[in-house]
Amino acid sequence: MNFFGLGPAELAIILLIVLVLFGPKQIPKLSRMFGKAMKDLREGMDGKEEKEEPSGDQAVIPAAKTEAPSEEAKKTEDSTV
């Protein structure tokens, strides 16, 4: 079996290095991310769209941000009390 010119010994060494670098808990997460990326790539090459953009009447309006009062505003509030 020859993947990209690598034999079984080279593949085992690469897998061991990946295991040491990322740890056993991260390997399943990495493989899921890699699989999802491959699936998205295939769908993109086939021309399939996962999500459609909302039309004008269905556009989502982001919520307004509420900012904390600045230090100067706090000082003026304290001095007026």
TIVO-2410 file (N, C-alpha, C; in nm, 3 decimals):
# residues 81
REC num residu      c1      c2      c3 atome chaine
REC   1      M   0.085  -0.116   0.000     N      A
REC   1      M   0.000   0.000   0.000    CA      A
REC   1      M   0.090   0.124   0.000     C      A
REC   2      N   0.073   0.210  -0.099     N      A
REC   2      N   0.160   0.326  -0.114    CA      A
REC   2      N   0.078   0.454  -0.127     C      A
REC   3      F   0.058   0.525  -0.017     N      A
REC   3      F  -0.012   0.653  -0.020    CA      A
REC   3      F   0.089   0.764  -0.034     C      A
REC   4      F   0.084   0.834  -0.146     N      A
REC   4      F   0.174   0.947  -0.173    CA      A
REC   4      F   0.320   0.907  -0.159     C      A
REC   5      G   0.352   0.786  -0.190     N      A
REC   5      G   0.491   0.740  -0.183    CA      A
REC   5      G   0.535   0.706  -0.041     C      A
REC   6      L   0.440   0.694   0.052     N      A
REC   6      L   0.475   0.661   0.190    CA      A
REC   6      L   0.439   0.516   0.218     C      A
REC   7      G   0.528   0.448   0.286     N      A
REC   7      G   0.502   0.310   0.324    CA      A
REC   7      G   0.436   0.303   0.461     C      A
REC   8      P   0.409   0.183   0.508     N      A
REC   8      P   0.343   0.167   0.638    CA      A
REC   8      P   0.426   0.222   0.755     C      A
REC   9      A   0.557   0.210   0.749     N      A
REC   9      A   0.642   0.259   0.857    CA      A
REC   9      A   0.635   0.412   0.866     C      A
REC  10      E   0.639   0.479   0.752     N      A
REC  10      E   0.631   0.625   0.751    CA      A
REC  10      E   0.496   0.673   0.801     C      A
REC  11      L   0.387   0.605   0.760     N      A
REC  11      L   0.254   0.643   0.805    CA      A
REC  11      L   0.240   0.625   0.956     C      A
REC  12      A   0.298   0.517   1.011     N      A
REC  12      A   0.293   0.492   1.155    CA      A
REC  12      A   0.367   0.602   1.230     C      A
REC  13      I   0.480   0.646   1.178     N      A
REC  13      I   0.557   0.753   1.242    CA      A
REC  13      I   0.478   0.884   1.239     C      A
REC  14      I   0.416   0.914   1.128     N      A
REC  14      I   0.336   1.037   1.117    CA      A
REC  14      I   0.219   1.033   1.214     C      A
REC  15      L   0.150   0.919   1.223     N      A
REC  15      L   0.038   0.906   1.316    CA      A
REC  15      L   0.084   0.919   1.461     C      A
REC  16      L   0.200   0.865   1.494     N      A
REC  16      L   0.254   0.877   1.629    CA      A
REC  16      L   0.287   1.023   1.662     C      A
REC  17      I   0.343   1.096   1.567     N      A
REC  17      I   0.375   1.238   1.589    CA      A
REC  17      I   0.247   1.318   1.609     C      A
REC  18      V   0.144   1.291   1.529     N      A
REC  18      V   0.016   1.360   1.544    CA      A
REC  18      V  -0.044   1.331   1.681     C      A
REC  19      L  -0.036   1.207   1.726     N      A
REC  19      L  -0.088   1.169   1.857    CA      A
REC  19      L  -0.015   1.243   1.969     C      A
REC  20      V   0.115   1.254   1.958     N      A
REC  20      V   0.193   1.323   2.060    CA      A
REC  20      V   0.163   1.473   2.060     C      A
REC  21      L   0.151   1.533   1.941     N      A
REC  21      L   0.128   1.677   1.933    CA      A
REC  21      L  -0.011   1.717   1.983     C      A
REC  22      F  -0.114   1.643   1.944     N      A
REC  22      F  -0.250   1.686   1.974    CA      A
REC  22      F  -0.313   1.612   2.092     C      A
REC  23      G  -0.264   1.497   2.128     N      A
REC  23      G  -0.321   1.423   2.238    CA      A
REC  23      G  -0.438   1.337   2.192     C      A
REC  24      P  -0.469   1.235   2.271     N      A
REC  24      P  -0.574   1.142   2.231    CA      A
REC  24      P  -0.714   1.203   2.233     C      A
REC  25      K  -0.737   1.305   2.314     N      A
REC  25      K  -0.870   1.366   2.321    CA      A
REC  25      K  -0.900   1.454   2.201     C      A
REC  26      Q  -0.798   1.509   2.137     N      A
REC  26      Q  -0.818   1.600   2.025    CA      A
REC  26      Q  -0.828   1.529   1.890     C      A
REC  27      I  -0.782   1.407   1.881     N      A
REC  27      I  -0.782   1.335   1.754    CA      A
REC  27      I  -0.924   1.318   1.697     C      A
REC  28      P  -1.025   1.278   1.777     N      A
REC  28      P  -1.160   1.267   1.720    CA      A
REC  28      P  -1.215   1.402   1.671     C      A
REC  29      K  -1.186   1.509   1.744     N      A
REC  29      K  -1.231   1.642   1.702    CA      A
REC  29      K  -1.166   1.682   1.570     C      A
REC  30      L  -1.037   1.656   1.559     N      A
REC  30      L  -0.965   1.689   1.435    CA      A
REC  30      L  -1.018   1.608   1.317     C      A
REC  31      S  -1.046   1.480   1.340     N      A
REC  31      S  -1.095   1.398   1.230    CA      A
REC  31      S  -1.236   1.441   1.188     C      A
REC  32      R  -1.321   1.484   1.285     N      A
REC  32      R  -1.454   1.535   1.249    CA      A
REC  32      R  -1.441   1.663   1.167     C      A
REC  33      M  -1.352   1.754   1.209     N      A
REC  33      M  -1.334   1.878   1.135    CA      A
REC  33      M  -1.283   1.851   0.995     C      A
REC  34      F  -1.190   1.756   0.983     N      A
REC  34      F  -1.136   1.721   0.852    CA      A
REC  34      F  -1.244   1.661   0.763     C      A
REC  35      G  -1.326   1.572   0.820     N      A
REC  35      G  -1.435   1.511   0.744    CA      A
REC  35      G  -1.538   1.614   0.699     C      A
REC  36      K  -1.572   1.709   0.787     N      A
REC  36      K  -1.667   1.814   0.751    CA      A
REC  36      K  -1.610   1.903   0.641     C      A
REC  37      A  -1.481   1.933   0.650     N      A
REC  37      A  -1.417   2.017   0.548    CA      A
REC  37      A  -1.419   1.945   0.412     C      A
REC  38      M  -1.392   1.816   0.412     N      A
REC  38      M  -1.395   1.740   0.287    CA      A
REC  38      M  -1.536   1.736   0.229     C      A
REC  39      K  -1.638   1.719   0.315     N      A
REC  39      K  -1.777   1.716   0.270    CA      A
REC  39      K  -1.816   1.851   0.210     C      A
REC  40      D  -1.778   1.961   0.279     N      A
REC  40      D  -1.808   2.095   0.228    CA      A
REC  40      D  -1.738   2.120   0.095     C      A
REC  41      L  -1.616   2.071   0.082     N      A
REC  41      L  -1.541   2.089  -0.042    CA      A
REC  41      L  -1.609   2.015  -0.158     C      A
REC  42      R  -1.652   1.893  -0.132     N      A
REC  42      R  -1.721   1.816  -0.236    CA      A
REC  42      R  -1.853   1.882  -0.277     C      A
REC  43      E  -1.929   1.928  -0.176     N      A
REC  43      E  -2.056   1.996  -0.206    CA      A
REC  43      E  -2.032   2.125  -0.284     C      A
REC  44      G  -1.926   2.195  -0.249     N      A
REC  44      G  -1.894   2.318  -0.320    CA      A
REC  44      G  -1.854   2.293  -0.464     C      A
REC  45      M  -1.782   2.184  -0.486     N      A
REC  45      M  -1.741   2.152  -0.622    CA      A
REC  45      M  -1.859   2.103  -0.705     C      A
REC  46      D  -1.959   2.042  -0.640     N      A
REC  46      D  -2.079   1.997  -0.711    CA      A
REC  46      D  -2.175   2.113  -0.736     C      A
REC  47      G  -2.154   2.223  -0.669     N      A
REC  47      G  -2.240   2.339  -0.688    CA      A
REC  47      G  -2.359   2.343  -0.595     C      A
REC  48      K  -2.361   2.259  -0.495     N      A
REC  48      K  -2.471   2.258  -0.399    CA      A
REC  48      K  -2.449   2.370  -0.298     C      A
REC  49      E  -2.557   2.437  -0.264     N      A
REC  49      E  -2.552   2.543  -0.163    CA      A
REC  49      E  -2.616   2.489  -0.036     C      A
REC  50      E  -2.549   2.507   0.077     N      A
REC  50      E  -2.603   2.458   0.203    CA      A
REC  50      E  -2.712   2.552   0.255     C      A
REC  51      K  -2.685   2.681   0.252     N      A
REC  51      K  -2.780   2.778   0.305    CA      A
REC  51      K  -2.812   2.881   0.198     C      A
REC  52      E  -2.936   2.921   0.193     N      A
REC  52      E  -2.976   3.026   0.101    CA      A
REC  52      E  -2.975   3.158   0.175     C      A
REC  53      E  -2.942   3.266   0.104     N      A
REC  53      E  -2.944   3.397   0.166    CA      A
REC  53      E  -3.089   3.442   0.183     C      A
REC  54      P  -3.120   3.507   0.296     N      A
REC  54      P  -3.257   3.551   0.318    CA      A
REC  54      P  -3.295   3.660   0.219     C      A
REC  55      S  -3.422   3.657   0.177     N      A
REC  55      S  -3.469   3.761   0.086    CA      A
REC  55      S  -3.489   3.891   0.163     C      A
REC  56      G  -3.521   3.998   0.093     N      A
REC  56      G  -3.532   4.130   0.154    CA      A
REC  56      G  -3.632   4.137   0.268     C      A
REC  57      D  -3.746   4.069   0.256     N      A
REC  57      D  -3.846   4.076   0.362    CA      A
REC  57      D  -3.815   3.983   0.478     C      A
REC  58      Q  -3.718   3.893   0.462     N      A
REC  58      Q  -3.683   3.801   0.569    CA      A
REC  58      Q  -3.547   3.832   0.629     C      A
REC  59      A  -3.491   3.948   0.595     N      A
REC  59      A  -3.359   3.982   0.644    CA      A
REC  59      A  -3.359   3.994   0.796     C      A
REC  60      V  -3.252   3.947   0.858     N      A
REC  60      V  -3.240   3.953   1.002    CA      A
REC  60      V  -3.169   4.082   1.039     C      A
REC  61      I  -3.228   4.156   1.132     N      A
REC  61      I  -3.169   4.282   1.178    CA      A
REC  61      I  -3.095   4.252   1.306     C      A
REC  62      P  -2.964   4.284   1.312     N      A
REC  62      P  -2.888   4.255   1.434    CA      A
REC  62      P  -2.937   4.342   1.550     C      A
REC  63      A  -2.928   4.286   1.669     N      A
REC  63      A  -2.970   4.359   1.789    CA      A
REC  63      A  -2.872   4.472   1.818     C      A
REC  64      A  -2.924   4.581   1.873     N      A
REC  64      A  -2.839   4.697   1.905    CA      A
REC  64      A  -2.750   4.661   2.023     C      A
REC  65      K  -2.627   4.707   2.019     N      A
REC  65      K  -2.533   4.684   2.127    CA      A
REC  65      K  -2.560   4.783   2.240     C      A
REC  66      T  -2.552   4.734   2.360     N      A
REC  66      T  -2.561   4.823   2.475    CA      A
REC  66      T  -2.422   4.834   2.533     C      A
REC  67      E  -2.373   4.954   2.540     N      A
REC  67      E  -2.238   4.976   2.589    CA      A
REC  67      E  -2.243   5.023   2.733     C      A
REC  68      A  -2.143   4.984   2.807     N      A
REC  68      A  -2.132   5.029   2.946    CA      A
REC  68      A  -2.093   5.176   2.946     C      A
REC  69      P  -2.138   5.252   3.045     N      A
REC  69      P  -2.103   5.393   3.050    CA      A
REC  69      P  -1.952   5.411   3.065     C      A
REC  70      S  -1.900   5.513   3.004     N      A
REC  70      S  -1.757   5.538   3.010    CA      A
REC  70      S  -1.719   5.589   3.149     C      A
REC  71      E  -1.591   5.593   3.176     N      A
REC  71      E  -1.541   5.640   3.306    CA      A
REC  71      E  -1.581   5.786   3.330     C      A
REC  72      E  -1.577   5.869   3.226     N      A
REC  72      E  -1.614   6.009   3.242    CA      A
REC  72      E  -1.761   6.023   3.278     C      A
REC  73      A  -1.846   5.941   3.217     N      A
REC  73      A  -1.988   5.946   3.248    CA      A
REC  73      A  -2.014   5.903   3.391     C      A
REC  74      K  -1.938   5.805   3.439     N      A
REC  74      K  -1.953   5.760   3.578    CA      A
REC  74      K  -1.912   5.870   3.675     C      A
REC  75      K  -1.804   5.943   3.642     N      A
REC  75      K  -1.757   6.051   3.729    CA      A
REC  75      K  -1.859   6.163   3.737     C      A
REC  76      T  -1.920   6.198   3.624     N      A
REC  76      T  -2.019   6.308   3.625    CA      A
REC  76      T  -2.144   6.265   3.702     C      A
REC  77      E  -2.181   6.136   3.694     N      A
REC  77      E  -2.295   6.087   3.770    CA      A
REC  77      E  -2.267   6.092   3.919     C      A
REC  78      D  -2.143   6.055   3.959     N      A
REC  78      D  -2.107   6.057   4.100    CA      A
REC  78      D  -2.103   6.200   4.156     C      A
REC  79      S  -2.058   6.296   4.076     N      A
REC  79      S  -2.045   6.433   4.123    CA      A
REC  79      S  -2.181   6.501   4.135     C      A
REC  80      T  -2.281   6.458   4.059     N      A
REC  80      T  -2.412   6.520   4.064    CA      A
REC  80      T  -2.496   6.467   4.177     C      A
REC  81      V  -2.458   6.356   4.237     N      A
REC  81      V  -2.538   6.296   4.347    CA      A
REC  81      V  -2.512   6.363   4.477     C      A
***
